[in-house]
Amino acid sequence: MTTTAEEQARRNFPRGLSQPESGFRFSMDALLLAAFAGRERVRGRVLDLGTGCGVVGLGLALNHPDFFGIGLDLNPDMLRHARENVRRLGFEERFALLRADACGPWGLAPESMDLVLSNPPYRDPGRGRICPDESKTLARFEYRAGLSDFVRAAGYLVRNRKSCVFIHLAERIDELLDLLRASRLQPKEVLFVHQRHDSTARLVLVRALKNGGPGLAVHPPLILHEGLGSQTRLTASALAFCPRLACNAGSGNRNSRTNGGNSKKP
């Protein structure tokens, strides 16, 4: 691929990424996670725990040139797409892809990561309709690995006094916080994400610090949409937080809603 093509791919991101034709495709959640994690300078070794097509790590790489990314996923088809996206964007020297289960073994040394990111499956398999497509089931439901497995992996792999960042359902915030603390990951920042100003929070973003001290900052809520019907659009605050959400602006942003998980979970 020529430099010009790489530059075009980077300008178009996240449009044009390689993804399964019929499997579960990445959603707004992945872009929000990358934006939340990338508010400060990202350096060192970064693990995307359940990378799917690689969108979270690649989104960070476009803005932060000083880290080496590792994408871990169990699904070989998703890793194939991630590898193609790394190539298209010209990041072959900055990314490695690893096939492994979130439950372990991970093939990585303990406390070897400077940042761990994760968008784990959101739903208990006993509380929803299983998808005919296996990749969608693994992405949406804790069918193979649960939230506790992802948190345990993050706590094992992140260095002391370094951060882990998660996105999950707001309704499970109490469970997530308990699991983080049990793995010596002290929650330090919480951001609730609402579809509209008058709706309950749909998602929550959490940054936790390994062996961090007490103290938790709860940020003002992030409101994604305003307007009604065909006039529905992303709010200015949502676009300021994550400009890449505008990738759906051509359809009035009606397709920018969250998908309840990412295509990337093992």
Secondary structure, 3 states (H helix, E strand, C coil): CCHHHHHHHHHHCCCCCCCCCCCCCCCHHHHHHHHHHCCCCCCEEEEEECCCCCHHHHHHHHHCCCEEEEEEECCHHHHHHHHHHHHHCCCCCCEEEEECCCCCCCCCCCCCEEEEEECCCCECHHHCCCCCCHHHHHHHECCCCCHHHHHHHHHHHEEEEEEEEEEEEHHHHHHHHHHHHHCCEEEEEEEEEECCCCCCEEEEEEEEEECCCCCCEECCCEECEECCHHHCEECHHHHHHCHHHHHHHHHCCCCCCCCCCCCCCC
